[in-house]
């Protein structure tokens, strides 16, 4: 298809009339569809049903040491779960704390502790310092940004590139001692779907930070979320950090939220010995322990890391189907130069850039036609996309039928918004 | 039996020799027993086994509104659980947030939010104020004290009386605007086992606090933990607080940790509309939601509040057996005037006062004989009992046989310590 900006005025006018009619037809259908939610649908959840149907024998609640997992204790999690996740993520089990159902909570709590008490490398609690800043890679995950915004950090935006954050920019920013950390989703990133290159991971581990207590919030949320066996390879940031003597810099998070059940999975935080000692000390004041029954339930269900990987291939195939549908519709825009999008090999999202900077217009048109998209700007700090370009597509939740209809309308709305911009029409 | 202080020197010497021999015999047994842990034993946990064995039909994971509880969402908990706990605790369901497995975590998080952001009645975050103070009722719960100590509060001790905290003292202290709150376990209190009188509850709700953002941490941990049907009655603090216009003052906590399973129960926080709005706003940044499967599991298991109460009668009978054993041994000290103890009608602990102020000596003697007691001072702020008197006994965990042996040695150690003090002997 021809580039829209190269259309003659009359070609553009004619196309506009056709697309406008098409759009009005969609609108008249009175639909109510949702492409905004990065959550699995019920069919995908059924793949983990065995977890809930598993026969509960009392023996599984006793560890080798005779500890009754139904009771209080073990604030850092059960050894069997540490072993499973250690194997799965390639981390020493003793450097893992197995928590509750939410890795976001573990991240928030890690920063809350830094605010109230400081880290093991801090001179004082962060809340006693003025003008704190935090690096946000954008497009990125809105819930990350919200945590640091709420805690009073100034958010600094760094562009996501194909190989991860723009590292020249990151290395420049961390020379400021007020810059305390960075949010990273290093694999199948939210929403761009790309994986940080080895070089990026190495530079993050090696860079010289002016703040001695700088922290990389390494949210490996999609560590095992490849669609096929052709999995992206993410470098071991702990290995690099050890090499450069910066091991305390890394706080590593992951969960089974998008492996088993989003509401009832198991989350982990992994860190250096020094960090872990600090975390456990405060965590032991916060709680007597997380839900060990759910931890042993996961261990009994999966048994080992290979079975998790097998499980993820089933899940990946189910999710790939949704992505393929979405991408097949977007393909219709190829050559028009009015949109660009990522083609992830794993994860949960497609990042869609509206080339002419009319993302808000597309969002509104979709809303009017009954299709909810993720709020424009959600992928940027403070919810503001400076170029009004980025839309995050979440294809997993709708049924195939709904997804097809939503994508059809999306393509139409993108065309309409582009033609309006080109013809300088205001809807 | 005769009061020890009224023994003649030769009577005391003779008794000392007998008790000393008895104690050395216990020591020679090489025992390893534990009276320190306020946790149920496996037999008590078995009473809730139905929770884990419950058939898991997919229908239970769907709410009336069609919400799939396996998925993300509902940060404030599922409506069915709000209804159950509302009925059980006599609180409007809409004023309840149903959380994860730990009420301690909900308390810590409430104070962490106050530190970082302030409450809905604060002018600034608490961490921006200097010299904060907190009231601790003692003897009380060490984990409460530890939270406020760690967050930098100066801990002020108020004596527990039979009707609750010494309210004259509390009312005097809250005239200081630096005093931000008080820890309360209002029913079958830890470790004294008494329940606050109506008058105490009313005065707590009514008192004039200089700090506009004063908070009562109302940890109703033993709300339904009577041993028999003859349950203590605790006044409704929300009703009083509404009467006096101080509803924001109350943060109410409870959990099923000692109803179903300590590691895998369900905890709640209840509060005024204004407090709840503030809590939900920050909680929604911290997590996408707690474990809703475990919430619906509890609802499906209990169905209604009456069934929880029935369940607690089974559990209460099992726990009463342990208390009766312990008390029958302590009875041997009646009349000696060397020890005083509480006789709770519910809860988890017996509070034992060593009249002559030799609790540390008793603790050490027990340790030497292979019996672990709760650390002396644990029931006081900063872990320091100013009178060296109080010991917290936790009878639930040991087997009956172990409990009998531990109590036998305890009685012997109390006698020995008292006689040493009277005879001015140093062991």
Interface residues (C-beta under 8 A of the other chain):
Chain A: X37 X39 X40 X42 X45 X49 X52 X53 X56 X58 X61 X68 X69 X70 X71 X72 X73 X100 X101 X102 X104 X105 X108 X109 X112 X115 X116 X117 X125 X127 X128 X143 X146 X147 X150 X151 X257 X261 X262 X263 X264 X282 X285 X286 X287 X288 X289 X290 X291 X292 X293 X294
Chain B: X37 X39 X40 X42 X45 X49 X52 X53 X56 X58 X61 X68 X69 X70 X71 X72 X73 X100 X101 X102 X104 X105 X108 X109 X112 X115 X116 X117 X125 X127 X128 X143 X146 X147 X150 X151 X257 X261 X262 X263 X264 X282 X285 X286 X287 X288 X289 X290 X291 X292 X293 X294
